[in-house]
Amino acid sequence: MNDRAQQLHNLRHSAAHLLAHAVLELYPETILTIGPVTDEGFFYDFLPTTTFKDEDLKKIEDKMHEIAQRNLPITQTEMSKEDAIKLFANNPYKFELITNIPDTMVGISRQGSFADLCRGGHVAHTGEIKHFKLLATSGSYWRADRSNQALQRISGTAFLTAEDLAEFEKLKEEALLYDHRKLGRQMDLFSISDFAPGFPFFHPKGRAVLNTMIAFMRDLQQKHHYQEVSTPVMLNDELWKTSGHYYFYKDNMYFAEVEGTSFAVKPMNCPGSILIFNSRPRSYRELPFRMSEFGNVVRHELSGVLHGLLRVRGFTQDDAHTYCSEAQLDDELLLIINIIKTLFARFGVDSTMKFAIATRPAKSIGTDRQWEMGTEALKKALDACGQPYTIKEGEGAFYGPKIEVGMQDSMKRSWQCSTVQVDFALPERFDVAFINTKGEREQPIMIHQALYGSMERFFGILIEHYKGAFPFWLAPVQVRILPITDAQKEYAQEIYELLRTNGFRTEIDNSGDPLSGQIKSAQGERVPLMIVIGKKEVEARTLTIRHRDGGAQESGITLDTIVPMLQKLAAQ
């Protein structure tokens, strides 16, 4: 972390404490839990006596400014765990945190009469906390476990300068303006029904974008010899008990009983992939064995966290599973990393990619040696291609370490998308094996990859990233033909058939509106190209093209040149 990043981290850490301090002065009966720094700013989780509302944020923010202006020194000291327990005698959450600290001493941060359990990393005094804003209230759970006490979260952000805060607020306004749910309605891409919360309905135009994303990924996979499969949506509970999902993920799964037998709707595609691999004996000659699947999965999410396409209950994963020997592992990981780079480059976000390795979580399966081998293999692969990365301690999947790949969108927001996981545990649990060169059974290594991650989520991110103005190759409608009068309808239909036959997503505007209205409608729906057909074009059998950005018109384009022109545009 460079100096400026560390300064910003310390400032936001101090702002989280300032928030807690302000809440206690306004609502003294509130019980504090934790308040970490986040990528966007900070939050603090509280157990309040009354529910915080969004309209309360201004009052809390004003109190924060008042405390900041007291210019209270922020000190960091240590005290024994016994004394810390006495200090937080009426706070069961702090008690739990203190008792779980292995050291005999714990850190305490103080500012005036306020004290909090803390490892340190602060500004010198509250007067340095000037440029901040509270953003939202939301529900949460102690330790992010829905079986624990429900809490309330207040989120905020803070910056080192007023200019940085102003830029953030501008980008937040843009985010509201280009919210994918709003654009999804305007562009007729998708909808969410109260009859199926968390399960999106994709309209023809939205499905066209998804199909284009799938076609691009399918082409990448076929080039690298992945074989596409399909697995059932429901599988017997016993399978999920063998995989461990039943014990580690049960609260997020849906179950159904059929003829006295319990089945689970799949939250993951991996056990189905294993059943295909195990369906017959496999030879070392078949390895690496790469299977891909655009698999529909269902996971239970609380209704309060559902958010358009970004947080859903039912979604599609561009899943793939590779079975390889230990000697093949390094090359397979390098291949996948290169596919990720190709994918991100196609969407124009490769310059913002950030890689991280998520290591063993507290709840996991597998041996120490397996986790060490998997983690080292991921590090080696990223080092080999000169890719910088960070470490996310304890954030791996329960069955193996993983690479996580994030990107930044046009509004400078960070998103985590691709994952690549090395797995020794599931092959062992399912007794997966191939016959090696010695004629003996050997357990392969399993690599899980989902490079879009959730297709729905990636689609939602793209809507906001492009602000609805998809590039030509991805746009739901690539060309709209605008006949000036009914006299040009026949020629418009001829052009329509030509473009559709050559694979371009094309529409004719049959509204009967004046040309200015047709152009306005196409621009509002962010159609990349408009073909204007008037009397002159019909007589000369040519086309006039308008671009959605309002650039110069191109006229006199002949029918024999339009298809190559669009093909070139689609390849960009």
C-alpha positions in Angstrom: 0.0 0.0 0.0 1.5 3.3 -1.1 1.6 6.4 1.2 -1.5 8.0 -0.2 -3.5 4.8 0.0 -2.4 4.3 3.6 -3.4 7.9 4.4 -6.8 7.3 2.8 -7.2 4.0 4.7 -6.3 5.7 8.0 -8.7 8.6 7.3 -11.6 6.2 6.5 -10.8 4.1 9.6 -11.0 7.2 11.7 -14.2 8.3 10.0 -15.8 4.9 10.9 -14.9 5.7 14.6 -16.2 9.2 14.2 -19.5 7.7 13.0 -19.8 5.4 16.0 -18.9 8.3 18.3 -21.7 10.5 16.8 -24.2 7.7 17.0 -23.5 7.1 20.7 -23.8 10.9 21.5 -27.2 11.0 19.6 -28.5 7.5 20.6 -26.6 6.5 23.9 -28.4 3.1 24.2 -27.0 1.9 20.9 -24.6 -1.1 21.0 -21.5 -1.0 18.8 -20.2 -4.0 16.8 -17.6 -3.4 14.1 -16.8 -0.7 11.6 -14.2 -1.6 8.9 -12.8 0.3 5.9 -14.2 -0.8 2.5 -13.1 -0.2 -1.1 -15.7 2.7 -1.3 -15.3 4.1 2.2 -16.4 2.6 5.5 -19.4 1.3 7.4 -20.3 0.6 11.0 -22.8 -2.0 12.2 -25.0 -1.2 15.2 -27.6 -2.7 17.4 -29.9 0.3 17.9 -32.9 0.7 20.1 -34.8 2.4 17.3 -34.4 1.7 13.6 -32.2 4.2 11.7 -33.8 5.7 8.6 -32.2 7.4 5.7 -33.5 10.8 6.9 -31.5 10.3 10.1 -28.2 10.4 8.2 -28.1 14.2 7.9 -28.4 14.5 11.7 -25.7 11.9 12.3 -23.5 13.5 9.7 -23.9 17.0 11.3 -23.0 15.5 14.7 -19.8 14.0 13.1 -18.8 17.4 11.8 -19.4 18.9 15.2 -17.2 16.3 16.9 -14.5 16.6 14.2 -14.4 20.4 14.9 -13.5 19.7 18.6 -10.1 18.6 17.2 -9.9 15.7 19.6 -6.6 13.8 19.7 -6.9 10.2 18.5 -4.7 7.9 20.6 -3.9 4.3 20.3 -2.9 2.3 23.3 -2.9 -1.3 24.5 -4.5 -2.9 27.6 -5.0 -6.4 28.9 -7.9 -8.4 27.7 -9.2 -8.5 31.3 -9.3 -4.7 31.4 -10.8 -4.5 27.9 -13.6 -6.8 28.9 -14.3 -4.5 31.8 -14.3 -1.4 29.5 -16.9 -3.0 27.2 -18.8 -4.8 30.0 -22.2 -4.1 28.5 -21.3 -5.0 24.9 -21.5 -8.8 24.1 -20.1 -8.2 20.6 -16.9 -6.6 21.9 -16.6 -9.3 24.5 -16.8 -12.0 21.8 -14.1 -10.2 19.7 -11.8 -9.7 22.7 -12.1 -13.3 23.8 -11.2 -14.5 20.3 -8.0 -12.4 20.2 -5.1 -14.8 20.8 -2.8 -12.2 22.3 -2.9 -11.1 26.0 -3.1 -7.5 25.0 -5.6 -5.7 22.8 -5.6 -2.3 21.0 -7.9 0.5 22.2 -8.5 3.7 20.2 -9.7 6.8 22.1 -11.0 10.3 21.1 -12.4 12.3 23.9 -14.8 10.2 25.9 -15.2 7.7 23.1 -13.2 4.4 23.1 -13.3 1.4 20.7 -11.6 -1.9 20.2 -9.1 -1.3 17.4 -5.7 -2.4 16.0 -4.8 1.2 15.0 -4.2 3.1 11.9 -5.7 6.6 12.4 -5.2 10.2 11.7 -3.8 12.3 14.5 -7.0 14.1 15.6 -10.6 14.4 14.6 -10.0 17.8 12.9 -8.4 16.0 10.0 -11.7 14.3 9.1 -13.3 16.9 7.0 -14.4 15.6 3.6 -16.9 12.8 4.3 -20.5 11.8 3.6 -22.9 9.2 4.9 -24.4 7.2 2.1 -27.1 4.7 3.2 -28.6 2.6 5.9 -29.1 -1.2 5.4 -29.7 -4.4 7.3 -26.8 -6.7 8.2 -26.1 -9.6 10.6 -23.4 -10.1 13.3 -20.4 -11.7 11.5 -22.5 -11.7 8.3 -24.3 -14.8 9.5 -28.1 -14.7 9.1 -28.5 -17.0 12.0 -27.0 -14.3 14.2 -28.5 -11.1 15.6 -29.9 -8.7 12.9 -28.0 -5.4 13.0 -28.2 -2.1 11.2 -25.4 -0.8 9.0 -24.6 2.8 8.2 -22.3 3.2 5.2 -20.2 6.3 4.4 -17.1 7.5 2.6 -14.3 9.9 3.3 -11.6 11.5 1.2 -8.4 13.4 1.7 -9.6 16.4 -0.3 -12.8 18.3 -1.1 -12.1 17.7 -4.8 -12.0 14.0 -4.4 -15.3 14.0 -2.5 -16.9 16.2 -5.1 -15.8 13.8 -7.9 -17.2 10.8 -5.9 -20.5 12.6 -5.5 -20.6 13.3 -9.2 -19.9 9.7 -10.0 -22.7 8.6 -7.6 -25.1 10.8 -9.4 -24.1 9.2 -12.7 -24.6 5.8 -11.1 -28.1 6.7 -10.3 -28.7 8.2 -13.7 -27.4 5.0 -15.4 -28.7 2.5 -13.0 -29.0 -0.8 -14.9 -32.6 -1.3 -13.6 -33.6 2.1 -15.0 -31.9 1.5 -18.4 -33.2 -2.1 -18.5 -36.7 -0.7 -18.5 -36.0 2.1 -20.9 -34.2 -0.2 -23.4 -36.7 -3.1 -22.9 -33.9 -5.5 -21.8 -35.2 -7.3 -18.7 -37.8 -7.1 -15.9 -38.3 -8.4 -12.4 -41.7 -9.6 -11.3 -43.2 -9.8 -7.8 -44.2 -13.4 -8.8 -40.5 -14.3 -9.0 -38.3 -12.0 -6.8 -34.6 -12.5 -7.6 -35.3 -14.3 -10.9 -34.9 -12.0 -13.9 -37.1 -12.1 -17.0 -35.0 -11.4 -20.1 -36.9 -9.7 -23.0 -35.8 -10.3 -26.6 -33.3 -7.5 -26.6 -31.8 -8.5 -23.3 -31.6 -12.1 -24.4 -29.8 -11.0 -27.6 -27.0 -9.4 -25.4 -26.7 -12.5 -23.3 -26.6 -14.7 -26.3 -23.8 -12.6 -27.8 -21.9 -12.8 -24.5 -22.3 -16.6 -24.5 -21.3 -16.9 -28.2 -18.1 -15.0 -27.5 -17.2 -17.2 -24.5 -18.3 -20.4 -26.3 -15.9 -19.5 -29.2 -13.1 -18.9 -26.8 -13.7 -22.2 -25.1 -13.9 -24.1 -28.4 -10.6 -22.6 -29.5 -9.0 -24.1 -26.4 -10.7 -27.5 -26.7 -13.3 -27.2 -24.0 -16.2 -29.7 -24.5 -19.6 -28.3 -23.6 -22.0 -30.3 -21.4 -25.2 -29.9 -19.6 -26.1 -31.2 -16.1 -29.5 -31.6 -14.3 -31.0 -28.7 -12.3 -31.9 -31.0 -9.4 -29.8 -33.6 -7.7 -30.2 -35.9 -4.8 -29.2 -34.6 -1.3 -26.7 -37.3 -0.9 -24.6 -35.8 -3.7 -24.5 -32.5 -1.9 -23.5 -34.2 1.3 -20.6 -35.9 -0.4 -19.5 -32.6 -2.0 -19.9 -30.7 1.3 -22.3 -28.1 0.0 -25.0 -29.5 2.2 -23.0 -28.7 5.3 -21.3 -25.5 4.2 -24.0 -24.0 2.0 -27.3 -25.5 3.1 -28.9 -22.1 4.2 -28.4 -20.9 0.6 -30.0 -23.9 -1.1 -33.5 -24.8 -2.2 -34.9 -28.3 -1.5 -37.8 -30.3 -2.9 -39.1 -33.8 -2.0 -39.9 -36.1 -4.8 -41.5 -39.5 -4.0 -40.1 -39.4 -0.5 -36.5 -38.5 -1.6 -35.0 -35.1 -0.9 -33.5 -33.2 -3.8 -31.6 -29.9 -4.0 -31.9 -27.4 -6.8 -28.2 -27.0 -7.7 -26.4 -23.9 -6.3 -23.2 -25.0 -8.1 -22.5 -26.9 -11.3 -19.3 -28.7 -10.1 -20.8 -32.0 -8.7 -22.6 -32.6 -12.0 -19.4 -32.2 -13.9 -17.8 -34.8 -11.6 -20.5 -37.2 -12.3 -19.9 -36.9 -16.0 -16.1 -37.4 -15.5 -16.9 -40.5 -13.4 -19.4 -41.9 -15.8 -16.7 -44.1 -17.4 -13.0 -45.0 -16.8 -10.6 -42.2 -17.9 -7.1 -42.4 -19.3 -4.2 -40.0 -18.8 -4.4 -39.6 -22.6 -7.7 -37.7 -22.1 -6.1 -35.2 -19.8 -6.3 -32.2 -19.5 -10.1 -32.9 -19.8 -11.9 -29.5 -20.1 -15.7 -29.4 -19.7 -17.7 -26.2 -20.0 -21.3 -25.5 -19.1 -23.6 -22.5 -19.2 -25.4 -23.8 -16.1 -28.4 -22.3 -14.4 -28.0 -22.3 -10.6 -30.2 -21.1 -7.7 -29.1 -19.7 -4.4 -31.3 -18.3 -1.6 -30.6 -14.6 -1.0 -32.5 -12.5 1.5 -35.1 -10.3 -0.2 -33.5 -7.2 1.3 -30.3 -7.7 -0.6 -31.8 -8.4 -4.0 -30.7 -5.8 -6.5 -31.7 -6.0 -10.1 -29.3 -8.2 -12.0 -26.4 -7.6 -9.6 -27.8 -9.7 -6.7 -30.3 -12.4 -7.8 -31.5 -15.8 -6.7 -31.3 -17.5 -10.1 -28.5 -17.0 -12.5 -26.3 -18.6 -15.2 -22.6 -19.3 -14.7 -20.2 -19.7 -17.6 -18.7 -22.6 -15.6 -15.9 -24.8 -16.7 -14.1 -27.6 -15.0 -10.7 -28.9 -16.0 -9.3 -32.3 -14.8 -5.5 -32.5 -15.1 -2.5 -34.1 -13.6 -0.2 -32.3 -11.2 2.4 -31.8 -14.0 -0.3 -30.1 -16.2 -1.6 -27.7 -13.5 0.8 -24.8 -14.2 0.0 -24.8 -18.0 -3.7 -25.0 -17.4 -3.7 -22.1 -15.0 -1.7 -20.0 -17.5 -4.2 -20.9 -20.2 -7.1 -19.7 -18.1 -5.4 -16.5 -17.1 -4.8 -15.7 -20.8 -8.5 -16.5 -21.6 -9.5 -14.0 -18.8 -7.2 -11.3 -20.4 -8.8 -11.9 -23.8 -12.3 -11.7 -22.3 -11.7 -8.4 -20.5 -9.9 -6.9 -23.5 -13.0 -7.6 -25.7 -15.1 -5.5 -23.3 -12.5 -2.8 -23.1 -11.8 -3.1 -19.3 -8.5 -5.0 -19.5 -6.5 -2.0 -18.4 -8.3 -1.9 -15.0 -8.0 -5.6 -14.2 -6.9 -6.5 -10.7 -6.0 -10.0 -9.5 -6.1 -11.4 -6.0 -5.6 -14.8 -4.4 -8.1 -15.8 -1.8 -6.7 -18.2 0.7 -8.1 -20.8 3.1 -11.2 -19.8 5.1 -12.0 -20.8 8.6 -14.5 -23.4 7.5 -13.0 -25.6 4.8 -12.3 -29.1 3.7 -9.0 -30.7 2.6 -5.6 -31.0 4.1 -3.0 -28.4 4.9 -0.8 -29.8 2.1 -3.6 -29.6 -0.5 -4.3 -26.0 0.4 -0.6 -25.1 0.3 -0.1 -26.8 -3.1 -3.2 -25.1 -4.5 -2.2 -21.6 -3.2 1.4 -21.9 -4.4 0.2 -23.0 -7.9 -2.0 -19.9 -8.2 0.9 -17.7 -7.1 3.3 -19.4 -9.5 0.9 -18.9 -12.5 0.4 -15.2 -11.8 4.1 -14.7 -11.3 4.9 -16.5 -14.5 2.8 -14.1 -16.6 4.0 -11.1 -14.6 0.6 -10.3 -13.2 0.6 -8.3 -9.9 -1.8 -9.6 -7.3 -2.9 -9.1 -3.7 -3.7 -11.7 -1.0 -7.2 -12.0 0.5 -6.6 -13.9 3.6 -9.4 -16.5 4.5 -11.6 -15.6 1.5 -11.2 -18.8 -0.6 -14.0 -21.3 -1.3 -14.5 -24.0 1.3 -12.9 -26.6 -1.1 -9.9 -24.6 -2.4 -8.0 -21.4 -2.9 -8.9 -19.2 -5.8 -7.9 -16.3 -8.1 -10.4 -13.5 -8.1 -10.3 -10.9 -10.9 -11.9 -7.5 -10.6 -12.3 -4.6 -12.9 -13.2 -0.9 -12.8 -16.1 0.4 -14.8 -16.5 3.8 -16.5 -17.7 5.3 -13.2 -14.6 4.2 -11.4 -16.4 1.5 -9.4 -14.7 -1.8 -8.7 -16.4 -5.1 -9.5 -15.2 -8.7 -8.7 -16.0 -10.9 -11.7 -13.9 -13.9 -12.7 -12.8 -16.7 -10.3 -10.4 -19.6 -10.8 -10.2 -22.3 -8.1 -7.8 -25.1 -7.6 -9.5 -28.1 -5.9 -7.9 -31.3 -4.5 -10.8 -32.0 -2.1 -13.8 -32.7 -4.3 -11.9 -35.2 -6.5 -10.9 -37.0 -3.3 -14.5 -36.9 -1.9 -15.9 -38.3 -5.1 -13.1 -40.8 -5.7 -12.3 -39.2 -9.1 -9.5 -41.0 -10.9 -7.8 -41.6 -14.2 -5.5 -44.4 -15.2 -1.9 -43.1 -15.4 1.1 -44.2 -17.5 1.8 -47.0 -15.0 -1.7 -48.4 -15.4 -2.6 -47.2 -11.9 -5.5 -45.1 -10.6 -4.4 -41.6 -9.9 -6.5 -38.6 -8.6 -6.6 -35.6 -10.9 -6.6 -32.0 -9.8 -9.8 -30.2 -10.5 -9.8 -26.5 -11.7 -13.1 -24.6 -11.4 -13.5 -21.4 -13.5 -16.3 -19.0 -14.0 -14.9 -16.0 -16.0 -18.1 -13.9 -16.4 -19.0 -15.3 -13.0 -22.7 -14.7 -13.0 -23.8 -13.9 -16.6 -26.7 -11.8 -15.2 -24.4 -9.8 -12.9 -21.8 -9.2 -15.6 -24.6 -8.1 -17.9 -25.9 -5.6 -15.2 -22.3 -4.3 -14.8 -22.0 -3.8 -18.5 -25.3 -1.9 -18.8 -24.0 0.6 -16.3 -20.4 0.6 -17.6 -21.5 1.5 -21.1 -24.4 3.6 -19.8 -26.6 1.7 -22.1 -24.6 2.6 -25.2 -23.2 -0.9 -26.0 -20.5 -1.2 -28.6 -21.8 -2.3 -32.0 -20.8 -6.0 -31.6 -22.8 -6.3 -28.4 -25.7 -4.0 -28.9 -29.2 -5.6 -28.6 -30.2 -3.8 -31.8 -27.3 -2.9 -34.0 -29.1 -1.2 -36.8 -32.5 0.5 -37.1 -33.8 1.3 -40.5 -35.8 4.6 -40.7 -38.1 5.0 -43.8 -39.1 8.6 -44.2 -42.5 7.7 -45.6 -44.5 4.6 -46.4 -43.2 4.8 -50.0 -39.8 3.6 -48.8 -41.1 0.5 -46.8 -40.5 -2.0 -49.6 -36.8 -0.9 -50.0 -36.4 -0.8 -46.2 -37.7 -4.4 -46.0 -35.1 -5.4 -48.6 -32.3 -3.9 -46.6 -33.7 -5.5 -43.4 -33.6 -9.0 -45.0 -30.1 -8.4 -46.3 -28.7 -7.4 -42.9 -30.7 -10.1 -40.9 -29.4 -12.8 -43.3 -25.9 -11.7 -42.6 -26.4 -11.9 -38.8 -27.0 -8.3 -37.8 -29.6 -7.5 -35.2 -31.8 -5.1 -37.2 -35.2 -3.4 -36.9 -37.4 -1.3 -39.1 -39.1 1.7 -37.4 -42.7 1.2 -38.4 -44.1 3.9 -36.1 -45.0 6.3 -38.9 -43.4 9.1 -36.9 -41.6 12.0 -38.7 -37.9 11.3 -39.3 -36.8 13.5 -36.4 -39.0 11.5 -34.0 -37.6 8.2 -35.3 -34.0 9.5 -34.8 -34.8 10.7 -31.3 -36.4 7.3 -30.5 -33.3 5.3 -31.8 -30.9 7.6 -29.9 -32.9 7.2 -26.7 -32.7 3.4 -27.1 -28.9 3.8 -27.8 -29.1 2.0 -31.2 -25.5 2.4 -32.6 -26.5 2.9 -36.3 -29.5 4.3 -38.1 -30.1 3.8 -41.8 -32.2 6.6 -43.3 -34.2 5.7 -46.4 -35.8 8.5 -48.4 -36.8 9.0 -52.0 -33.3 9.7 -53.1 -31.9 6.5 -51.5 -34.6 4.3 -53.2 -33.9 5.8 -56.6 -30.1 5.4 -56.3 -30.4 2.1 -54.4 -28.1 3.5 -51.7 -28.1 4.1 -48.0 -27.6 7.0 -45.6 -26.1 6.2 -42.2 -26.5 8.2 -39.0 -24.5 7.4 -35.9 -26.1 7.5 -32.4 -23.5 10.0 -31.2 -24.8 12.5 -33.8 -21.7 12.5 -35.9 -21.6 13.3 -39.6 -23.9 11.3 -41.8 -22.5 9.0 -44.4 -24.5 8.9 -47.6 -24.3 7.2 -51.0 -23.4 3.8 -49.4 -24.3 0.9 -51.8 -25.9 -2.4 -50.9 -22.8 -4.4 -51.8 -20.6 -2.4 -49.4 -22.9 -2.2 -46.3 -22.4 -5.8 -45.1 -18.5 -5.6 -45.2 -18.7 -2.2 -43.5 -20.8 -3.6 -40.7 -18.7 -6.8 -40.4 -15.6 -4.6 -39.9 -17.4 -2.5 -37.3 -18.5 -5.7 -35.4 -14.9 -6.9 -35.3 -13.7 -3.8 -33.5 
